[in-house]
Amino acid sequence: MSPDWPVLCLRVAAEADPGALARVLEPFQNLNVTPRRVVAEWGINDILHVQVDIAGLSEERIGLIAAKLSQVPSIQNAYWHR
C-alpha cells in the first residue's frame, strides 16, 4: 500500500439483517484489503449504519464497491466520500 493513498469513507445504510455487516465487508476481504476502521450502529427503524474507512484503494474502485452494494436488496443506500 502506498502512503499516497487517501483515506476514503464508505457509508452504508442497510435493513436489519444479521448478514448485512458481512455483506458490506465482503468486497474488502475479496480484495485482501483491511479497513482502517469499521463502525456499525443501529439507527431508528431498524436500520444498520456502517462506516468503513479504507486506504489503499482508488476512488474508482471504492465507487464500484458502493455501486455494487447499492444493488443488494437489503442495502438502502451506499456512497463514499473523502
Backbone torsions as a table, in degrees:
resi	resn	phi	psi	omega
1	MET	NA	130.3	179.9
2	SER	-81.0	140.8	178.2
3	PRO	-68.0	-9.7	-179.8
4	ASP	-81.0	-10.3	-178.3
5	TRP	-68.6	130.2	176.4
6	PRO	-74.9	158.2	174.1
7	VAL	-85.9	121.9	179.5
8	LEU	-108.9	151.4	-177.3
9	CYS	-119.6	122.4	174.5
10	LEU	-100.6	129.4	177.8
11	ARG	-120.2	133.0	-176.4
12	VAL	-134.1	137.6	170.7
13	ALA	-116.1	123.9	-175.4
14	ALA	-130.6	155.9	175.4
15	GLU	-67.8	159.0	178.1
16	ALA	-64.6	102.1	-176.1
17	ASP	-147.8	128.5	-177.7
18	PRO	-58.6	-25.5	-178.6
19	GLY	-95.2	3.7	-174.9
20	ALA	-62.8	-45.5	-178.7
21	LEU	-63.3	-41.3	178.1
22	ALA	-62.9	-39.4	179.1
23	ARG	-65.6	-35.8	179.3
24	VAL	-69.0	-38.1	-176.9
25	LEU	-85.2	-17.1	-176.2
26	GLU	-56.3	-44.0	-179.7
27	PRO	-59.9	-33.5	179.4
28	PHE	-72.1	-37.1	176.0
29	GLN	-64.2	-42.2	179.3
30	ASN	-63.0	-31.2	178.6
31	LEU	-88.6	-1.2	-178.2
32	ASN	58.3	43.0	178.5
33	VAL	-119.3	128.7	178.8
34	THR	-95.7	124.3	177.4
35	PRO	-62.7	150.6	176.1
36	ARG	-73.1	-34.3	-179.9
37	ARG	-156.2	143.3	174.5
38	VAL	-131.4	126.0	177.8
39	VAL	-126.0	127.8	178.1
40	ALA	-132.6	135.2	178.1
41	GLU	-149.4	149.5	177.2
42	TRP	-79.9	133.7	176.1
43	GLY	-106.5	-167.1	178.0
44	ILE	-72.6	159.1	179.1
45	ASN	59.6	31.8	177.6
46	ASP	54.9	46.0	175.4
47	ILE	-106.2	131.8	176.1
48	LEU	-95.3	122.6	178.0
49	HIS	-103.7	125.0	-177.7
50	VAL	-123.7	133.2	174.0
51	GLN	-121.3	126.7	178.8
52	VAL	-121.2	116.1	174.9
53	ASP	-94.3	127.3	-172.5
54	ILE	-137.6	140.8	171.9
55	ALA	-126.8	153.6	178.7
56	GLY	99.8	5.7	176.0
57	LEU	-124.6	148.8	177.2
58	SER	-77.3	161.9	176.9
59	GLU	-62.1	-34.9	179.2
60	GLU	-64.0	-42.6	-178.7
61	ARG	-66.3	-45.3	-179.7
62	ILE	-67.1	-31.5	174.7
63	GLY	-64.3	-40.6	177.0
64	LEU	-65.7	-39.5	178.5
65	ILE	-63.2	-45.0	179.1
66	ALA	-62.1	-41.5	179.6
67	ALA	-64.3	-42.6	178.6
68	LYS	-64.8	-42.9	178.7
69	LEU	-63.2	-34.4	179.2
70	SER	-63.8	-22.3	-179.8
71	GLN	-82.3	-13.8	179.8
72	VAL	-73.0	129.5	-175.5
73	PRO	-55.9	-34.9	-177.1
74	SER	-83.8	-5.7	178.4
75	ILE	-92.8	123.4	-179.7
76	GLN	-87.6	-35.0	-177.3
77	ASN	-156.2	140.3	175.1
78	ALA	-146.9	127.4	178.1
79	TYR	-152.5	165.6	179.2
80	TRP	-129.0	160.5	174.3
81	HIS	-155.7	169.1	177.9
82	ARG	-77.5	NA	NA
